[in-house]
Amino acid sequence: MTTKLTLTVEKSVIEKAKLYAKNTGRSLSELIENYLMSVTEVEVDQKMSPKLKKIVGSVKLPKNFDEEKELRSYFEKKHL
């Protein structure tokens, strides 16, 4: 269930965030929801670097993405 939320944020920050959301094909609501989920989740891996924690969830992969196939292809190109 979704709920409406009213926030007070600097106008320049909102403008930049809207542009970022548009350029990444997401909505501002989605960005904020993902951020709130990430900061409120129980830390599963305490050893994750702060830089990695910051970008987790920022990449959207297609539903049919085959990680093994992509890794294999990458290593074949790299080592051949």
Phi and psi in radians as a Rosetta constraint file:
Dihedral C 1 N 2 CA 2 C 2 CIRCULARHARMONIC -1.690 0.35
Dihedral N 2 CA 2 C 2 N 3 CIRCULARHARMONIC 2.636 0.35
Dihedral C 2 N 3 CA 3 C 3 CIRCULARHARMONIC -2.335 0.35
Dihedral N 3 CA 3 C 3 N 4 CIRCULARHARMONIC 2.464 0.35
Dihedral C 3 N 4 CA 4 C 4 CIRCULARHARMONIC -1.275 0.35
Dihedral N 4 CA 4 C 4 N 5 CIRCULARHARMONIC 2.467 0.35
Dihedral C 4 N 5 CA 5 C 5 CIRCULARHARMONIC -2.321 0.35
Dihedral N 5 CA 5 C 5 N 6 CIRCULARHARMONIC 2.296 0.35
Dihedral C 5 N 6 CA 6 C 6 CIRCULARHARMONIC -1.832 0.35
Dihedral N 6 CA 6 C 6 N 7 CIRCULARHARMONIC 2.231 0.35
Dihedral C 6 N 7 CA 7 C 7 CIRCULARHARMONIC -2.151 0.35
Dihedral N 7 CA 7 C 7 N 8 CIRCULARHARMONIC 2.666 0.35
Dihedral C 7 N 8 CA 8 C 8 CIRCULARHARMONIC -1.959 0.35
Dihedral N 8 CA 8 C 8 N 9 CIRCULARHARMONIC 1.992 0.35
Dihedral C 8 N 9 CA 9 C 9 CIRCULARHARMONIC -2.402 0.35
Dihedral N 9 CA 9 C 9 N 10 CIRCULARHARMONIC 2.570 0.35
Dihedral C 9 N 10 CA 10 C 10 CIRCULARHARMONIC -0.922 0.35
Dihedral N 10 CA 10 C 10 N 11 CIRCULARHARMONIC 2.400 0.35
Dihedral C 10 N 11 CA 11 C 11 CIRCULARHARMONIC -1.007 0.35
Dihedral N 11 CA 11 C 11 N 12 CIRCULARHARMONIC -0.728 0.35
Dihedral C 11 N 12 CA 12 C 12 CIRCULARHARMONIC -1.127 0.35
Dihedral N 12 CA 12 C 12 N 13 CIRCULARHARMONIC -0.601 0.35
Dihedral C 12 N 13 CA 13 C 13 CIRCULARHARMONIC -1.190 0.35
Dihedral N 13 CA 13 C 13 N 14 CIRCULARHARMONIC -0.750 0.35
Dihedral C 13 N 14 CA 14 C 14 CIRCULARHARMONIC -1.076 0.35
Dihedral N 14 CA 14 C 14 N 15 CIRCULARHARMONIC -0.773 0.35
Dihedral C 14 N 15 CA 15 C 15 CIRCULARHARMONIC -1.072 0.35
Dihedral N 15 CA 15 C 15 N 16 CIRCULARHARMONIC -0.782 0.35
Dihedral C 15 N 16 CA 16 C 16 CIRCULARHARMONIC -1.124 0.35
Dihedral N 16 CA 16 C 16 N 17 CIRCULARHARMONIC -0.719 0.35
Dihedral C 16 N 17 CA 17 C 17 CIRCULARHARMONIC -1.147 0.35
Dihedral N 17 CA 17 C 17 N 18 CIRCULARHARMONIC -0.698 0.35
Dihedral C 17 N 18 CA 18 C 18 CIRCULARHARMONIC -1.112 0.35
Dihedral N 18 CA 18 C 18 N 19 CIRCULARHARMONIC -0.731 0.35
Dihedral C 18 N 19 CA 19 C 19 CIRCULARHARMONIC -1.122 0.35
Dihedral N 19 CA 19 C 19 N 20 CIRCULARHARMONIC -0.760 0.35
Dihedral C 19 N 20 CA 20 C 20 CIRCULARHARMONIC -1.061 0.35
Dihedral N 20 CA 20 C 20 N 21 CIRCULARHARMONIC -0.806 0.35
Dihedral C 20 N 21 CA 21 C 21 CIRCULARHARMONIC -1.043 0.35
Dihedral N 21 CA 21 C 21 N 22 CIRCULARHARMONIC -0.802 0.35
Dihedral C 21 N 22 CA 22 C 22 CIRCULARHARMONIC -1.073 0.35
Dihedral N 22 CA 22 C 22 N 23 CIRCULARHARMONIC -0.780 0.35
Dihedral C 22 N 23 CA 23 C 23 CIRCULARHARMONIC -1.186 0.35
Dihedral N 23 CA 23 C 23 N 24 CIRCULARHARMONIC -0.389 0.35
Dihedral C 23 N 24 CA 24 C 24 CIRCULARHARMONIC -1.812 0.35
Dihedral N 24 CA 24 C 24 N 25 CIRCULARHARMONIC 0.090 0.35
Dihedral C 24 N 25 CA 25 C 25 CIRCULARHARMONIC 1.251 0.35
Dihedral N 25 CA 25 C 25 N 26 CIRCULARHARMONIC 0.504 0.35
Dihedral C 25 N 26 CA 26 C 26 CIRCULARHARMONIC -2.209 0.35
Dihedral N 26 CA 26 C 26 N 27 CIRCULARHARMONIC 2.950 0.35
Dihedral C 26 N 27 CA 27 C 27 CIRCULARHARMONIC -1.670 0.35
Dihedral N 27 CA 27 C 27 N 28 CIRCULARHARMONIC 2.770 0.35
Dihedral C 27 N 28 CA 28 C 28 CIRCULARHARMONIC -1.098 0.35
Dihedral N 28 CA 28 C 28 N 29 CIRCULARHARMONIC -0.654 0.35
Dihedral C 28 N 29 CA 29 C 29 CIRCULARHARMONIC -1.054 0.35
Dihedral N 29 CA 29 C 29 N 30 CIRCULARHARMONIC -0.731 0.35
Dihedral C 29 N 30 CA 30 C 30 CIRCULARHARMONIC -1.112 0.35
Dihedral N 30 CA 30 C 30 N 31 CIRCULARHARMONIC -0.742 0.35
Dihedral C 30 N 31 CA 31 C 31 CIRCULARHARMONIC -1.057 0.35
Dihedral N 31 CA 31 C 31 N 32 CIRCULARHARMONIC -0.815 0.35
Dihedral C 31 N 32 CA 32 C 32 CIRCULARHARMONIC -1.165 0.35
Dihedral N 32 CA 32 C 32 N 33 CIRCULARHARMONIC -0.728 0.35
Dihedral C 32 N 33 CA 33 C 33 CIRCULARHARMONIC -1.074 0.35
Dihedral N 33 CA 33 C 33 N 34 CIRCULARHARMONIC -0.788 0.35
Dihedral C 33 N 34 CA 34 C 34 CIRCULARHARMONIC -1.081 0.35
Dihedral N 34 CA 34 C 34 N 35 CIRCULARHARMONIC -0.708 0.35
Dihedral C 34 N 35 CA 35 C 35 CIRCULARHARMONIC -1.115 0.35
Dihedral N 35 CA 35 C 35 N 36 CIRCULARHARMONIC -0.818 0.35
Dihedral C 35 N 36 CA 36 C 36 CIRCULARHARMONIC -1.103 0.35
Dihedral N 36 CA 36 C 36 N 37 CIRCULARHARMONIC -0.667 0.35
Dihedral C 36 N 37 CA 37 C 37 CIRCULARHARMONIC -1.114 0.35
Dihedral N 37 CA 37 C 37 N 38 CIRCULARHARMONIC -0.730 0.35
Dihedral C 37 N 38 CA 38 C 38 CIRCULARHARMONIC -1.182 0.35
Dihedral N 38 CA 38 C 38 N 39 CIRCULARHARMONIC -0.633 0.35
Dihedral C 38 N 39 CA 39 C 39 CIRCULARHARMONIC -1.431 0.35
Dihedral N 39 CA 39 C 39 N 40 CIRCULARHARMONIC -0.248 0.35
Dihedral C 39 N 40 CA 40 C 40 CIRCULARHARMONIC -1.830 0.35
Dihedral N 40 CA 40 C 40 N 41 CIRCULARHARMONIC -0.082 0.35
Dihedral C 40 N 41 CA 41 C 41 CIRCULARHARMONIC -1.261 0.35
Dihedral N 41 CA 41 C 41 N 42 CIRCULARHARMONIC 2.570 0.35
Dihedral C 41 N 42 CA 42 C 42 CIRCULARHARMONIC -1.214 0.35
Dihedral N 42 CA 42 C 42 N 43 CIRCULARHARMONIC 2.333 0.35
Dihedral C 42 N 43 CA 43 C 43 CIRCULARHARMONIC -1.123 0.35
Dihedral N 43 CA 43 C 43 N 44 CIRCULARHARMONIC 1.967 0.35
Dihedral C 43 N 44 CA 44 C 44 CIRCULARHARMONIC -1.384 0.35
Dihedral N 44 CA 44 C 44 N 45 CIRCULARHARMONIC -0.719 0.35
Dihedral C 44 N 45 CA 45 C 45 CIRCULARHARMONIC -2.171 0.35
Dihedral N 45 CA 45 C 45 N 46 CIRCULARHARMONIC 1.769 0.35
Dihedral C 45 N 46 CA 46 C 46 CIRCULARHARMONIC -1.160 0.35
Dihedral N 46 CA 46 C 46 N 47 CIRCULARHARMONIC -0.306 0.35
Dihedral C 46 N 47 CA 47 C 47 CIRCULARHARMONIC -1.542 0.35
Dihedral N 47 CA 47 C 47 N 48 CIRCULARHARMONIC -0.022 0.35
Dihedral C 47 N 48 CA 48 C 48 CIRCULARHARMONIC -1.174 0.35
Dihedral N 48 CA 48 C 48 N 49 CIRCULARHARMONIC 2.325 0.35
Dihedral C 48 N 49 CA 49 C 49 CIRCULARHARMONIC -1.193 0.35
Dihedral N 49 CA 49 C 49 N 50 CIRCULARHARMONIC 2.662 0.35
Dihedral C 49 N 50 CA 50 C 50 CIRCULARHARMONIC -1.026 0.35
Dihedral N 50 CA 50 C 50 N 51 CIRCULARHARMONIC -0.622 0.35
Dihedral C 50 N 51 CA 51 C 51 CIRCULARHARMONIC -1.138 0.35
Dihedral N 51 CA 51 C 51 N 52 CIRCULARHARMONIC -0.729 0.35
Dihedral C 51 N 52 CA 52 C 52 CIRCULARHARMONIC -1.175 0.35
Dihedral N 52 CA 52 C 52 N 53 CIRCULARHARMONIC -0.731 0.35
Dihedral C 52 N 53 CA 53 C 53 CIRCULARHARMONIC -1.004 0.35
Dihedral N 53 CA 53 C 53 N 54 CIRCULARHARMONIC -0.646 0.35
Dihedral C 53 N 54 CA 54 C 54 CIRCULARHARMONIC -1.151 0.35
Dihedral N 54 CA 54 C 54 N 55 CIRCULARHARMONIC -0.582 0.35
Dihedral C 54 N 55 CA 55 C 55 CIRCULARHARMONIC -1.724 0.35
Dihedral N 55 CA 55 C 55 N 56 CIRCULARHARMONIC -0.131 0.35
Dihedral C 55 N 56 CA 56 C 56 CIRCULARHARMONIC -1.027 0.35
Dihedral N 56 CA 56 C 56 N 57 CIRCULARHARMONIC 2.255 0.35
Dihedral C 56 N 57 CA 57 C 57 CIRCULARHARMONIC 1.572 0.35
Dihedral N 57 CA 57 C 57 N 58 CIRCULARHARMONIC -0.085 0.35
Dihedral C 57 N 58 CA 58 C 58 CIRCULARHARMONIC -1.481 0.35
Dihedral N 58 CA 58 C 58 N 59 CIRCULARHARMONIC -0.233 0.35
Dihedral C 58 N 59 CA 59 C 59 CIRCULARHARMONIC -1.837 0.35
Dihedral N 59 CA 59 C 59 N 60 CIRCULARHARMONIC 2.252 0.35
Dihedral C 59 N 60 CA 60 C 60 CIRCULARHARMONIC -1.858 0.35
Dihedral N 60 CA 60 C 60 N 61 CIRCULARHARMONIC 2.068 0.35
Dihedral C 60 N 61 CA 61 C 61 CIRCULARHARMONIC -1.721 0.35
Dihedral N 61 CA 61 C 61 N 62 CIRCULARHARMONIC 2.609 0.35
Dihedral C 61 N 62 CA 62 C 62 CIRCULARHARMONIC -1.073 0.35
Dihedral N 62 CA 62 C 62 N 63 CIRCULARHARMONIC 2.678 0.35
Dihedral C 62 N 63 CA 63 C 63 CIRCULARHARMONIC -1.068 0.35
Dihedral N 63 CA 63 C 63 N 64 CIRCULARHARMONIC -0.534 0.35
Dihedral C 63 N 64 CA 64 C 64 CIRCULARHARMONIC -1.631 0.35
Dihedral N 64 CA 64 C 64 N 65 CIRCULARHARMONIC 0.304 0.35
Dihedral C 64 N 65 CA 65 C 65 CIRCULARHARMONIC -1.142 0.35
Dihedral N 65 CA 65 C 65 N 66 CIRCULARHARMONIC 2.225 0.35
Dihedral C 65 N 66 CA 66 C 66 CIRCULARHARMONIC -1.898 0.35
Dihedral N 66 CA 66 C 66 N 67 CIRCULARHARMONIC 1.702 0.35
Dihedral C 66 N 67 CA 67 C 67 CIRCULARHARMONIC -1.042 0.35
Dihedral N 67 CA 67 C 67 N 68 CIRCULARHARMONIC -0.778 0.35
Dihedral C 67 N 68 CA 68 C 68 CIRCULARHARMONIC -1.069 0.35
Dihedral N 68 CA 68 C 68 N 69 CIRCULARHARMONIC -0.767 0.35
Dihedral C 68 N 69 CA 69 C 69 CIRCULARHARMONIC -1.082 0.35
Dihedral N 69 CA 69 C 69 N 70 CIRCULARHARMONIC -0.772 0.35
Dihedral C 69 N 70 CA 70 C 70 CIRCULARHARMONIC -1.145 0.35
Dihedral N 70 CA 70 C 70 N 71 CIRCULARHARMONIC -0.727 0.35
Dihedral C 70 N 71 CA 71 C 71 CIRCULARHARMONIC -1.118 0.35
Dihedral N 71 CA 71 C 71 N 72 CIRCULARHARMONIC -0.771 0.35
Dihedral C 71 N 72 CA 72 C 72 CIRCULARHARMONIC -1.034 0.35
Dihedral N 72 CA 72 C 72 N 73 CIRCULARHARMONIC -0.811 0.35
Dihedral C 72 N 73 CA 73 C 73 CIRCULARHARMONIC -1.075 0.35
Dihedral N 73 CA 73 C 73 N 74 CIRCULARHARMONIC -0.743 0.35
Dihedral C 73 N 74 CA 74 C 74 CIRCULARHARMONIC -1.057 0.35
Dihedral N 74 CA 74 C 74 N 75 CIRCULARHARMONIC -0.827 0.35
Dihedral C 74 N 75 CA 75 C 75 CIRCULARHARMONIC -1.214 0.35
Dihedral N 75 CA 75 C 75 N 76 CIRCULARHARMONIC -0.583 0.35
Dihedral C 75 N 76 CA 76 C 76 CIRCULARHARMONIC -1.106 0.35
Dihedral N 76 CA 76 C 76 N 77 CIRCULARHARMONIC -0.787 0.35
Dihedral C 76 N 77 CA 77 C 77 CIRCULARHARMONIC -1.163 0.35
Dihedral N 77 CA 77 C 77 N 78 CIRCULARHARMONIC -0.671 0.35
Dihedral C 77 N 78 CA 78 C 78 CIRCULARHARMONIC -1.177 0.35
Dihedral N 78 CA 78 C 78 N 79 CIRCULARHARMONIC -0.694 0.35
Dihedral C 78 N 79 CA 79 C 79 CIRCULARHARMONIC -1.810 0.35
Dihedral N 79 CA 79 C 79 N 80 CIRCULARHARMONIC 0.047 0.35
